Amino acid sequence: MLKALRNKRLMKIIMWALVVIFAAWGMGSVATSRKYSAGTIFSKKISIQKYNNSYHSVLNRAKMMYGDKLPKMEKFLDLKNQAWNRLILLYAGGKKHIKATDKEVVEKIAGFPFFQQNNQFDTRLYNYIVANVFQSSARDFEESVRGDIIIEKLMSSVTEGLAITDSEIEDAYRAENEFADISFILIAPNSYKQQVSVKEDEIRSLYNSRKNKFLKPAAVNVNYLKIPFGDDKEEARFTADEISYEIKKKKSLKNVAVEYELEVKETGDFSMNSAIPGIGLSYPFALAALQLKDNQVSDSVEAGDSFYIMQLKSKTPPAPLSYDEARKGAKGMLVSEKTASMAKFRAEEILSEIDTRPCSLEDIIEESDYKLRTAKQITRESYIKEIGPSKEFSRVAFSLNVGNTGGPAKTEKGYAIIRLDLLVPIDKAKFLEDKKALSKKLIDEKKRKSFQNWFNQYKKKAGLQDRLGALRN
């Protein structure tokens, strides 16, 4: 990390990314103004400066975590939202009167490995990295760390008292370390298609009862500019972000396009899963386009070998399909339900036959065209190609005694009748050896989920009003 942080090329990339991000949000012209606020939380105004400080803090944390990979990871991080989350968390910490002492801040900073030389804190290195990589004054950086400590204490406060039981630990260990060999027969609904007939009134009845299932997808039409990567992707990224900023400032896609000698193109209507005229299938492009509001200009979007900047021209919301438009889909749904019901009924018949005759799976396949399938050394988490992911399949298989048959278990491919052939139990000695580390992992995950649930509710109460979009449009 230290070597990476001192690498001049990396510092150039990170600093460049920082400049681009703030420029793209149009903050330069209002950052020092007392007239504007970035938004409100709990009905309290948040100044542009306070928001900028929060954004800078989460950006610095991202630099610490990702180093020279930050430019690639940045688009997945949603730092803007993280900055608001940080402000809400600090507000919650303040309400709980949580504080971080100067001693705690000093100890936290001294523990960062990238501020150390020969396993000791290096003041000159600290000052250099804070000023040139984190682009902060020492005081601002230390206050940012103080905020991190307060948030860590808040998380501990919210999740205090959570525990994990011995039973939960053992169950989790079994899920990964208990192995089984199984045999099974799969009753596939598709094999009953030829036996199914549906009447017109049945199709219409299903359509009438589930109209909300038969909708035309939302469609969107955008104007866009294309900036190909060429030989230097980072240069293209910089140009795309610069263009996006200029368009938002001047509110004109056409004028900026002329300035940069680019052609404004129009997609025509397309939906989430349809090919985009002139571009093809692109989930990132379609998702960004469908999230735009009237005349809104997007940030730069990476798709294929280019960056795109788009402006919404029109949007058509989802609309109900008429019966004639939906008939084929409704008929397919009805057929699927009928064949699934027939497959389940046949699976239950076979299980009953095994219990009453009695007979084995081998006897069943000799008398039918079913295939006996096997899966060796599977765990509860294993993926079995013939059936796809199925928690019910694993639950049934591992609930059986060796030699017993059970089911039917519903899977993506049909209904399975399962026999447990061999069970390799967990190694109790190894479990006791691994128990402490697994317990920590499980309690950390439990706390993470609990805190996330708490924060989701707290954020709703915060009533966040983000005015940044209004300021930059």
C-alpha positions in Angstrom: 0.0 0.0 0.0 2.8 2.4 1.0 4.6 1.8 -2.3 1.3 2.3 -4.2 0.4 5.5 -2.4 3.9 7.0 -3.2 3.6 6.1 -6.8 3.4 9.3 -8.8 1.2 7.9 -11.5 -1.3 6.6 -9.0 -1.4 10.0 -7.2 -2.1 11.7 -10.6 -4.9 9.3 -11.3 -6.5 9.7 -7.8 -6.2 13.5 -7.8 -7.5 13.6 -11.3 -10.5 11.5 -10.3 -11.2 13.8 -7.3 -11.1 16.9 -9.5 -13.4 15.3 -12.0 -16.0 14.2 -9.5 -16.3 17.6 -7.8 -16.4 19.3 -11.1 -19.1 17.0 -12.4 -21.2 17.8 -9.5 -20.8 21.5 -10.2 -19.7 22.3 -6.6 -16.8 24.6 -7.4 -19.0 27.7 -8.0 -21.0 27.2 -4.8 -18.7 25.5 -2.3 -17.9 28.7 -0.4 -21.3 30.3 -0.7 -23.4 30.7 2.4 -26.5 31.2 0.3 -27.0 27.5 -0.6 -27.4 24.3 1.2 -26.7 20.8 -0.1 -29.9 19.5 1.4 -31.6 18.7 4.7 -31.7 15.8 7.2 -34.1 15.8 10.1 -35.3 19.2 8.7 -31.9 20.7 9.4 -29.9 22.4 6.5 -26.6 20.9 5.6 -24.2 23.4 4.2 -22.3 22.7 1.0 -19.0 22.8 3.0 -20.3 20.2 5.5 -21.4 18.0 2.6 -18.1 18.4 0.9 -16.2 17.4 4.0 -18.3 14.3 4.3 -17.8 13.4 0.7 -14.0 14.0 1.1 -14.0 11.7 4.1 -15.7 8.8 2.2 -13.5 9.3 -0.8 -10.4 9.1 1.5 -11.7 5.9 3.0 -12.1 4.5 -0.6 -8.5 5.5 -1.4 -7.3 3.6 1.7 -9.4 0.5 0.7 -8.7 0.3 -3.0 -5.5 2.2 -3.6 -4.7 2.2 -7.4 -7.8 0.2 -8.1 -10.0 3.2 -7.1 -10.6 4.5 -10.6 -12.0 1.1 -11.6 -14.1 0.6 -8.5 -15.4 4.2 -8.2 -18.4 3.6 -10.4 -19.7 0.9 -8.0 -19.2 2.8 -4.8 -21.9 5.5 -5.0 -19.8 7.9 -2.9 -22.4 10.6 -3.2 -24.9 8.5 -1.3 -22.2 7.3 1.1 -21.5 11.0 2.0 -25.2 11.5 2.9 -25.2 8.3 4.9 -22.1 9.4 6.8 -23.8 12.7 7.8 -26.9 10.8 9.0 -24.8 8.4 11.0 -22.8 11.3 12.6 -26.2 13.0 13.4 -27.3 9.7 15.2 -24.0 9.6 17.0 -24.5 13.2 18.2 -28.0 12.3 19.5 -26.5 9.5 21.5 -23.7 11.8 22.8 -21.0 9.6 21.3 -17.6 11.2 21.2 -14.0 10.3 20.1 -11.2 11.6 22.2 -8.0 13.0 20.8 -6.1 10.0 22.2 -8.3 7.7 20.2 -7.8 9.7 17.1 -4.0 9.6 17.5 -4.0 5.9 18.1 -6.2 5.2 15.1 -4.0 7.3 12.8 -0.8 5.8 14.2 -2.1 2.3 13.4 -2.5 2.9 9.6 0.3 0.9 8.0 0.8 3.5 5.1 1.9 6.1 7.6 4.6 3.8 8.9 8.3 3.3 8.1 10.1 0.4 9.7 7.0 -0.4 11.7 6.9 3.0 13.3 4.7 6.1 12.7 6.6 8.5 10.4 5.5 12.1 10.8 7.0 13.3 7.5 5.4 10.5 5.6 2.1 11.3 7.3 2.2 15.0 6.4 3.2 14.1 2.8 0.4 11.6 2.2 -2.3 13.6 3.9 -1.4 16.7 1.8 -0.7 15.1 -1.5 -2.8 11.9 -1.7 -5.7 12.7 0.6 -5.7 16.4 -0.4 -6.5 17.4 3.2 -5.0 19.5 5.9 -3.9 17.5 8.9 -6.7 19.0 11.0 -9.4 18.1 8.4 -8.0 14.5 8.1 -7.9 14.1 11.8 -11.5 15.3 12.2 -12.5 12.8 9.4 -10.9 10.0 11.4 -12.7 11.3 14.5 -16.0 10.9 12.6 -15.0 7.3 11.6 -14.4 6.4 15.3 -17.8 7.9 16.3 -19.5 5.8 13.6 -17.7 2.7 14.8 -18.9 3.4 18.3 -22.4 4.0 17.1 -22.4 0.6 15.3 -21.2 -1.1 18.5 -23.9 0.7 20.5 -26.7 -0.3 18.1 -25.6 -4.0 17.9 -24.7 -4.3 21.6 -26.1 -7.5 23.1 -26.3 -9.5 19.9 -25.0 -13.0 20.3 -24.8 -16.2 18.4 -25.8 -19.6 19.9 -23.8 -22.8 19.8 -26.5 -24.3 17.7 -26.3 -21.6 15.1 -22.5 -22.0 14.9 -22.8 -25.8 14.5 -25.5 -25.4 11.9 -23.4 -23.0 9.9 -20.4 -25.4 10.2 -22.5 -28.3 9.0 -23.7 -26.4 6.0 -20.2 -26.1 4.7 -18.5 -29.3 6.1 -21.1 -32.1 6.2 -21.1 -34.1 2.9 -23.6 -36.4 1.4 -24.0 -38.8 -1.6 -27.6 -38.9 -2.9 -29.6 -40.4 -5.7 -32.7 -38.8 -7.1 -35.4 -39.0 -9.8 -36.6 -35.7 -11.3 -40.2 -35.4 -12.5 -40.0 -32.6 -15.1 -43.2 -30.6 -15.8 -42.1 -30.2 -19.5 -42.7 -33.9 -20.0 -46.5 -33.3 -19.5 -46.9 -30.6 -22.1 -48.4 -32.9 -24.7 -51.0 -34.0 -22.1 -52.2 -30.5 -21.3 -55.1 -28.7 -23.0 -56.4 -25.3 -22.1 -59.6 -23.6 -23.0 -60.1 -20.1 -24.1 -62.2 -19.2 -21.0 -59.4 -20.5 -18.8 -56.8 -18.3 -20.5 -59.1 -15.2 -20.2 -59.9 -16.0 -16.6 -56.2 -16.1 -15.7 -55.5 -12.9 -17.6 -58.4 -11.1 -15.8 -57.2 -12.2 -12.4 -53.5 -11.3 -13.0 -53.5 -8.2 -15.3 -50.7 -6.7 -13.2 -48.5 -9.5 -14.5 -49.0 -8.6 -18.2 -47.4 -5.2 -18.8 -45.6 -3.5 -21.6 -42.2 -2.6 -20.1 -41.3 1.1 -19.6 -39.7 2.5 -22.7 -37.3 5.5 -23.0 -35.9 7.6 -25.8 -32.6 9.6 -25.2 -30.3 11.8 -27.1 -26.7 10.9 -26.4 -23.0 11.6 -27.1 -20.5 8.8 -27.6 -16.9 9.1 -26.4 -14.9 6.0 -27.4 -12.0 4.8 -25.3 -9.4 5.0 -28.1 -5.9 4.3 -26.8 -6.4 5.9 -23.4 -9.4 4.9 -21.4 -8.6 7.2 -18.5 -8.3 10.2 -20.9 -11.7 9.3 -22.4 -13.2 9.1 -18.9 -11.8 12.5 -18.0 -13.2 13.9 -21.3 -16.6 12.3 -20.7 -16.9 13.7 -17.1 -15.8 17.1 -18.4 -18.5 17.1 -21.1 -21.2 15.9 -18.7 -20.3 18.8 -16.4 -20.4 21.3 -19.3 -23.8 20.1 -20.5 -25.3 20.3 -17.0 -23.9 23.8 -16.6 -25.0 25.1 -20.0 -28.2 23.0 -20.2 -27.5 22.2 -23.8 -26.4 18.9 -25.2 -26.2 20.3 -28.8 -24.0 23.3 -28.0 -21.5 21.2 -26.0 -21.5 18.6 -28.7 -20.4 21.2 -31.3 -17.7 22.5 -29.0 -16.2 19.0 -28.7 -16.9 18.0 -32.3 -19.2 15.2 -31.4 -22.5 14.1 -33.0 -25.8 14.1 -31.1 -27.6 10.8 -31.7 -31.0 9.6 -30.8 -31.8 6.1 -29.7 -35.5 5.9 -30.4 -37.7 4.0 -27.9 -36.1 1.0 -26.1 -36.8 -0.9 -22.9 -34.7 -2.6 -20.3 -34.2 -5.9 -22.1 -34.3 -4.7 -25.7 -31.5 -3.9 -28.0 -30.7 -0.2 -28.1 -30.7 1.2 -31.7 -27.1 2.0 -32.7 -25.7 0.5 -29.4 -27.1 -3.0 -29.0 -27.8 -4.7 -25.6 -26.3 -2.7 -22.8 -27.6 -3.0 -19.2 -25.6 -0.1 -17.8 -26.8 2.3 -20.6 -30.5 1.1 -20.3 -30.5 1.4 -16.5 -29.0 4.9 -16.5 -31.5 6.0 -19.2 -34.5 4.6 -17.5 -33.6 6.5 -14.3 -33.5 9.9 -15.9 -36.2 12.5 -15.4 -37.5 15.1 -17.9 -34.6 16.6 -19.8 -32.1 15.4 -17.2 -28.5 14.8 -18.3 -26.7 11.7 -17.1 -23.3 11.4 -15.6 -20.9 9.6 -17.9 -21.9 5.9 -18.4 -19.4 3.2 -19.4 -20.9 0.7 -21.9 -18.9 -1.5 -24.2 -15.8 0.3 -25.5 -17.1 3.8 -24.9 -18.4 6.4 -22.4 -21.9 7.9 -23.1 -23.6 11.0 -21.9 -27.4 11.0 -22.5 -30.3 13.4 -22.0 -33.9 12.2 -21.6 -36.1 13.0 -24.6 -39.2 11.0 -23.6 -40.3 8.2 -21.4 -43.3 5.8 -21.6 -44.3 4.2 -18.3 -45.3 0.5 -18.1 -48.8 -0.1 -19.5 -51.3 -3.0 -19.3 -51.3 -5.3 -22.3 -54.7 -6.0 -23.9 -56.0 -9.5 -23.8 -55.0 -10.1 -27.4 -51.4 -8.9 -26.6 -51.2 -10.9 -23.4 -52.9 -14.1 -24.6 -49.8 -16.0 -25.6 -48.1 -15.2 -22.3 -51.2 -16.0 -20.3 -51.6 -19.3 -22.1 -47.9 -20.2 -21.4 -48.4 -19.4 -17.8 -51.5 -21.5 -17.6 -49.8 -24.5 -19.3 -46.8 -24.1 -16.9 -49.0 -24.2 -13.9 -50.9 -27.3 -15.1 -47.8 -29.2 -16.0 -46.2 -28.4 -12.7 -49.3 -29.6 -10.8 -49.2 -32.9 -12.8 -45.5 -33.4 -12.1 -46.0 -32.8 -8.4 -48.9 -35.2 -8.3 -46.9 -37.9 -10.1 -44.0 -37.4 -7.7 -46.3 -37.9 -4.7 -47.7 -41.0 -6.4 -44.2 -42.5 -6.7 -43.3 -41.7 -3.1 -46.5 -43.4 -2.0 -45.7 -46.4 -4.1 -42.2 -46.6 -2.5 -43.7 -46.6 0.9 -46.5 -49.1 0.3 -45.0 -51.8 -2.0 -42.2 -51.2 -0.8 -39.8 -50.6 -3.7 -36.6 -48.6 -4.5 -35.7 -45.9 -6.9 -34.1 -48.5 -9.1 -37.3 -50.4 -9.2 -39.2 -47.3 -10.3 -36.8 -46.5 -13.2 -37.0 -50.1 -14.4 -40.8 -49.6 -14.8 -40.6 -46.2 -16.3 -38.5 -43.9 -18.5 -37.2 -41.9 -15.6 -33.5 -41.5 -15.1 -31.7 -42.2 -11.8 -29.3 -39.4 -11.1 -26.6 -39.1 -8.5 -24.7 -36.4 -6.8 -21.6 -37.1 -4.8 -20.0 -35.3 -1.9 -22.4 -32.4 -1.9 -23.0 -29.9 0.9 -26.1 -28.0 1.8 -24.7 -25.1 -0.3 -23.7 -27.2 -3.4 -25.0 -26.3 -6.8 -26.4 -29.4 -8.6 -26.5 -28.8 -12.4 -29.5 -31.0 -13.1 -31.8 -29.1 -10.7 -30.3 -25.6 -10.3 -30.3 -23.8 -7.0 -32.8 -25.2 -4.5 -32.8 -24.8 -0.8 -35.8 -27.2 -0.6 -33.7 -29.9 -2.3 -30.9 -29.5 0.2 -33.3 -29.4 3.2 -35.0 -32.6 2.2 -31.7 -34.4 1.3 -30.0 -33.6 4.6 -33.1 -34.3 6.7 -33.2 -38.0 5.7 -31.7 -41.0 7.4 -29.2 -42.9 5.3 -31.1 -45.3 2.9 -34.4 -43.4 3.3 -36.3 -41.6 0.4 -38.1 -38.3 0.7 -39.7 -35.4 -1.1 -41.0 -34.3 -3.4 -38.6 -31.3 -3.4 -39.5 -28.4 -5.7 -36.7 -27.2 -8.0 -36.3 -25.0 -11.0 -36.3 -28.2 -13.2 -39.2 -30.1 -11.6 -40.0 -32.2 -8.5 -37.3 -34.4 -7.1 -37.6 -37.6 -5.2 -34.4 -38.0 -3.1 -32.6 -40.9 -1.4 -29.7 -40.3 1.0 -27.1 -42.9 0.2 -24.2 -41.7 2.4 -23.7 -39.0 5.0 -20.2 -37.9 6.1 -20.7 -36.0 9.4 -18.6 -33.1 10.5 -15.3 -33.8 12.3 -16.1 -32.7 15.9 -12.5 -32.1 16.8 -12.0 -29.9 13.7 -15.2 -28.1 14.5 -14.0 -27.2 18.0 -10.8 -26.0 16.5 -12.5 -23.8 14.0 -15.4 -22.7 16.3 -13.9 -19.5 17.6 -13.1 -18.1 14.2 -16.4 -19.1 12.8 -18.3 -17.6 15.8 -16.6 -14.3 15.1 -17.4 -14.4 11.5 -21.1 -15.2 12.2 -21.5 -12.6 14.9 -19.9 -9.9 12.7 -22.3 -10.8 9.9 -25.3 -10.8 12.2 -24.2 -7.4 13.5 -23.7 -6.1 10.0 -27.2 -7.1 9.0 -28.8 -5.8 12.2 -27.1 -2.5 11.8 -28.0 -2.2 8.2 -31.7 -2.8 9.1 -31.5 -0.2 11.8 -29.9 2.3 9.5 -32.5 1.7 6.7 -35.2 2.7 9.2 -33.2 5.6 10.7 -32.5 7.0 7.2 -36.2 7.0 6.4 -36.8 9.0 9.6 -34.1 11.5 8.5 -36.2 12.6 5.6 -33.2 13.3 3.5 -33.8 16.1 0.9 -30.9 16.2 -1.6 -30.6 19.6 -3.3 -27.4 18.9 -5.1 -29.2 18.0 -8.3 -31.0 21.3 -8.3 -27.8 23.3 -7.7 -26.0 21.8 -10.6 -28.9 22.0 -13.1 
